[in-house]
Amino acid sequence: MKVSEVMTRDVRVANPNETIQEAARIMAEIDAGLVPVGDNDRLVGMLTDRDIAIRAVAQGKGPDTKVGDVMTNDVKYCFDDEDTDDVCRNLGDQQIRRIPVVNRNKRLVGIVSLGDLAFADGSGGTGDTLAAISRPGGQHTQTGGVRH
């Protein structure tokens, strides 16, 4: 199955110059804990509710903090024509639960989550992905440091 068959197409995007309060409002409106960050039609980052809580609020930053100051710059993505099994493996390897979807021109066309893949996967193969995502350690931490 291709990613384009299971991804969410209606994706709201924040701008790095918007405030985290504006981005949080977007998250509330779409009932999601993540929003891609785009600048001039280019994907430049990802912002999660945890980024806001850990990188902003926990460090005493206010609601007027710019999205670009707390977003994750290292954006992982997949292509809309990729096989969902390959994307599942990549999510496990990268220890992430959602990933933006771009077309071959690298334009954002959707987002796919582990939940989307699990719903579409009748074989139960997403369990291995979840186990890989949930293992301790990995390169993605909220503070940029080593997890303890």
KOLPA-133320 format. One record per residue (C-alpha): residue in one letter; x, y, z. Coordinates in steps of 0.5 Angstrom, whole numbers, padded with zeros to 4 digits, always signed. Layout:
N
aXYZ...
This chain:
148
m+0000+0000+0000k+0002+0007-0002v+0003+0013+0004s-0002+0017-0001e-0007+0012+0001v-0007+0013+0008m-0004+0020+0010t-0008+0026+0012r-0008+0031+0007d-0011+0037+0010v-0005+0039+0014r-0005+0046+0017v+0002+0049+0017a+0005+0054+0022n+0010+0060+0020p+0017+0060+0024n+0015+0068+0025e+0009+0066+0029t+0008+0066+0036i+0008+0059+0040q+0001+0061+0042e-0002+0062+0035a+0001+0055+0034a-0002+0052+0040r-0009+0055+0038i-0008+0051+0031m-0006+0045+0035a-0013+0046+0039e-0017+0047+0033i-0015+0041+0029d-0014+0037+0035a-0007+0035+0034g+0000+0035+0038l+0004+0037+0032v+0004+0042+0027p+0009+0042+0021v+0013+0049+0020g+0013+0052+0013d+0017+0058+0010n+0016+0060+0003d+0012+0054+0001r+0018+0050+0004l+0018+0045+0010v+0023+0048+0015g+0021+0045+0022m+0016+0041+0026l+0013+0044+0033t+0010+0039+0038d+0006+0040+0044r+0012+0038+0048d+0016+0043+0044i+0012+0048+0047a+0012+0045+0054i+0019+0043+0055r+0023+0048+0050a+0019+0054+0052v+0015+0054+0058a+0020+0050+0062q+0025+0055+0060g+0021+0061+0062k+0019+0063+0055g+0012+0066+0054p+0007+0065+0049d+0010+0071+0045t+0016+0066+0043k+0017+0065+0036v+0016+0058+0033g+0022+0058+0030d+0026+0059+0037v+0023+0052+0040m+0021+0048+0033t+0025+0042+0031n+0029+0044+0025d+0031+0037+0023v+0025+0035+0019k+0024+0027+0017y+0020+0026+0012c+0017+0021+0007f+0014+0021+0000d+0007+0020-0002d+0009+0014-0007e+0013+0010-0002d+0011+0004+0001t+0007+0004+0008d+0012-0002+0010d+0018+0002+0009v+0015+0008+0012c+0014+0004+0018r+0021+0001+0019n+0023+0009+0018l+0019+0011+0024g+0021+0005+0028d+0029+0007+0026q+0028+0014+0028q+0023+0013+0034i+0018+0018+0031r+0010+0017+0031r+0008+0022+0025i+0012+0024+0019p+0010+0030+0014v+0009+0027+0007v+0012+0031+0001n+0011+0029-0006r+0017+0028-0011n+0018+0036-0012k+0018+0036-0004r+0012+0040-0003l+0008+0038+0003v+0002+0034+0001g+0000+0031+0008i+0002+0028+0014v+0002+0020+0016s+0002+0018+0023l+0003+0011+0026g-0004+0011+0028d-0006+0012+0020l-0001+0006+0019a-0004+0001+0024f-0011+0003+0022a-0009+0001+0014d-0005-0005+0016g-0009-0011+0018s-0003-0016+0019g-0001-0012+0026g+0006-0010+0023t+0006-0004+0026g+0007-0007+0033d+0014-0008+0032t+0014-0001+0030l+0011+0002+0036a+0016-0003+0040a+0022+0001+0036i+0019+0008+0037s+0018+0006+0045r+0025+0004+0046p+0029+0008+0051g+0035+0013+0048g+0035+0015+0041q+0037+0021+0038h+0031+0025+0039t+0030+0029+0046q+0027+0035+0048t+0033+0038+0051g+0038+0036+0046g+0042+0032+0051v+0042+0025+0053r+0036+0022+0056h+0037+0019+0063
